[in-house]
Structure formats: structure tokens, C-alpha cells
């Protein structure tokens, strides 16, 4: 009978991060990764997809670190043994953007449910990512809170793009639709045209990001040591300061809020 030899945890000078698109679209990694690599010698590659796809990729052992924004799904990932621990990393918020002409009349609205009900009742177009991303998960929860069955209107006033945030913003602007976006992507987005933030400030629009090292017990090929080094750096005062000092057009995009001991 052959002797079963455990596959050793790999050391590495590079890691793969499965990430939500908003952190990549905002330029945050371009700000963070050179500093991390200079300090540690570890290079970081990023796959930026919707949160749902990022989690599926990590469950398939394609990646060393998971950095996304759907806390219940993140906790399930750890509970199922695919992540060693989950830590709060940073936050910002979601906003509802639309044409400045605002045909649904939601401008200045601070209650997300009221704004979404007004859009639905007006029959004005709403563009959804429809891609199981963290943003899509949040949007679905907001429609539920508003008491609106948006899926029933699919193809009518409710349009699902199946695309990332940048592409969905482009589609929304092209069709004159409202949409939900994270604020960082909106600030970084270059094609705003005659669009702006029309509803914001609701506690329900809070957007928390988490970071998780992939568990080598589930994925023996994971670069566990280098992955943990990256996570520890992000959660350290150095990494947290780097996150908080990242700005676009003088605006802070993410607010670091790592907690000792994870969450």
C-alpha cells in the first residue's frame, strides 16, 4: 500500500488575490500593491470579478486570498473550511446614481427603500448588475426591504446587465437608467456625463469589505505563508494607513476599520 505523504504548504514570492471589482476599478490596488511588494518582496496578482464569482473561484482553490464585500457569504466561506479567518478590512458606502434630470424624483432622498419604490412606481429604467456580485447582493436586499419584486419587471423597467460595475454604469448612462454603485467606483468613473448621486446616506447602504486567507487544509497548493503576510500587512497600521490615505480627486475612497482578532 502506497504511503500517503501530505502535500507541503508552498512558500512563494507571489500570490493570487480573488477580489471584488470595486477595489480594482477604484485604483486601490495600484496604490497598495507596490508598497507591499517593496516591503516584503512578494508580488500580488489580482483577479477582479464579482464577489460571488470570486468566492466560487476561491472555493475551487484558485487563489490565495479572498477580498470581497458580502459578509454573510464570507462567513459561510470560513464556516465551510475554505478560509482560515475573516477580518473586517475597510468600508465605504453604496449610492444610487441617475440622470440629473431625475424623472423618478428621488434627488436628495436619504432613504434607499423610498428611492427604489419611487423608481419602480415611475417605471423609469433601473440597471442592475445581475451578476451575484456584492453590489448585486446588496441591491437585491434593498429591493426586498422596499417591498418591490424587481425581478418580476425584468426586461421592462428593470434591466440586468450581467456585467461589472464600470460596464453597468456605462450601460445605465447609455439607456438613461438609475443604478446602484459603490461610491469608490463612482468617484473613479470617468464617463459621468449628466449623471450624479441622487440618493445616499442611508445606514442600509453601508458597504463593508472583508479579507480572508484561503485555508491550506482545503487547498493544499495555496501559498499560505505569503498570503498571511499580505493579510497581516493590510490589517497592520501601515496597511490601514495606506488604505485610508488613498484619494481620487481629493476624496477618500475607503475607510480602514480592521479590528484586532478578526470578525
PyMOL commands that set and color helices and strands:
alter all, ss='L'
color gray80, all
select helices_A, chain A and resi 21-25+28-40+51-59+71-79+112-122+134-146+150-153+165-175+183-188+203-205+224-235+237-244
alter helices_A, ss='H'
color red, helices_A
select strands_A, chain A and resi 14-19+43-48+65-68+83-99+126-128+158-160+178-182+195-199+206-214+247-248+251-252+255-256
alter strands_A, ss='S'
color yellow, strands_A
deselect
rebuild
show_as cartoon
